[in-house]
Amino acid sequence: MTTMTCQLDEKQKSALRALHFWRKNLLVSTRHQDISECKKSRIAIVHLFKYCDHLKIPYKVQNKVIYAATQDVAFHDLTI
């Protein structure tokens, strides 16, 4: 389990959940060599990073969520 100490509202958690989803999706689509899904995932990730910045989510939290997705840690197992 990865622990993050940050108070987040529901919008912020939702954005992070989406970021986690799309990063995992990018890993799977890369493994399966699904080019169109990789492109969709990358575009979504870029937009979600911008949205997370807009919501004032600390970069450290965004990066931990991305890292957790690459390590196959489920979003619900993260303590935010």
N, C-alpha and C positions, 0 to 999 in steps of 0.2 A: 504494500500500500504506500502511496506517495502522499505526503502531508503538505498542504499549503496553508499558511496562516494569513487569510485575507477575507474580509467581509464583503460579500458580493450580493447584489440584488438578483432577482429572477431573470431580468433581461441579460445581465452579464453572464449568469450561469448558462442560460440558453445559448448565448453566442459561443461560449467555451465548449459546450456540449456539441454544437455544430462543427466547431473547429476540430475537435477530437474525431468526430465521425468522418469528416472529409479527409483528414490525414490518414486514418486507417483505410479509408476507401482508396486513397492513392497507393498505399502499400499493396493492397490486394490487386488493384487493377494493373499495377506495374508487374506484379508476379505473373499475372495472366496475360500480359502484353496487350491489354485492351487500351489502345491509343486514345480513342474518343473519351473513354471514362477517365483516363489520366488527365486529359486536357480539362475536362469538367471539374475534376478534383482540384487541379492547380488553380484554376480561375476562382473557384469557391474559396479556397484557402487565402488567396490574395485579398479577396473582398472581405472575408471574415477578419483577417488581421486589421484591415482598415476600420472595420466596424468595432472591433475590440478596442482599438485606439480611441475611436470616437466615444466609446462607453467608459473610457479612462481605466481600463483593466491594465494593471501593471505588466510590463513586458515579461518579467520573471514568471508570472502566473501563466501567461500565454505560452511561453517556452516550456514550462513544466507540463502543460496539457499536451503539447505537440510531442514532447519526449515520451510521455506516458503512452500515447497512441502508438509510437514506434516500438515500445517495449511490450505491447499487447496487454496493457493495464486498462481495464474497463473504466469508463468515465465514472460510473457509480462507486468505484473503489477509491476514487480520489477524495481526499478530505480538503475541502476548499474553505 
